[in-house]
């Protein structure tokens, strides 16, 4: 696995990290793509955001609430997998 060392840079009221074009190409990211960031086991994980098209009649707000509930009870849901 190739390693890239970068510095955190102040951008307005936020902070950013530049990523080499070679790295973005390896993971299928390009300028303007949306990414999701999460903290997992003390590490920052970035991934390309998947765009989901909801079927007709499915409300986006309902899906957002459902997603929040799933995140909130993630441990319980995972515990039910093997039952």
N, C-alpha and C positions, 0 to 999 in steps of 0.2 A: 504494500500500500504506500503510495507516494504521499509525502507530508508537505504541507505548505504552512509556513510561519507568517502570521499577519499581525498587525497592530490594530487596536480599537481606536477609532478616530471620532472626534466630536463633530456632529453634523447638526447645527442648530441646537435645539433642546434635546436631541437624541444622540445616539452613538451608532457607528456603523463599522463594518469590516468589509474591505474590498476582497473580491474573490477572483483569482486568475481565470481568464477565458478558457484555458485548457481544462480546468476543474469543472466549470459550468458545462462545457461540452460533454465531458465524461458522464454527467448525470442528467443530461437532456434539458438543461436550463438555459434561458436566453434573457436578454435585457427585456424588462417589462413583465416577465412571468411572476405570478403570485407564489409566495412560499409560506409555509407554516413553520413556526418555531415552537418547540416544547422543551422542557427540562426533564430529562430522564436519567435517573441515577447520578445526579449532579453534573450532567453534561448537556450541552445545548445540541439539539437534533434539528436540522433543517431538512425540509422535504418540499418538493414541488406540490403546490396545492392542486388537488383534483377538483375539476369543475363538474358538478353533478347536475344533470337536467332532471327535474322532478316530473313525474308523470302528471298528466292533466288531472286536475281536481285535488292534488296534494298541495297543501298550503305550506309555503316556505317558513312561516312563523312557527307552525306546528313542528316542523322538522328541526328548527333551532331549539325549541323547548325540549324535544325528545333527545337531541344531542346533548344538551346540558344535563338532563337526567341520567343518561348513559354514562357521561363523564363522572358525575357525582357518585354513582353507585357502581363504578367499574369493578372494584374488588369483589363485590357481591355477585355481579353477573359472571365474572370469571370463575368464582367458586361454584357456580351452578353448571358449568360446562360438562363436567364429568359425572353428573348425577343422572 
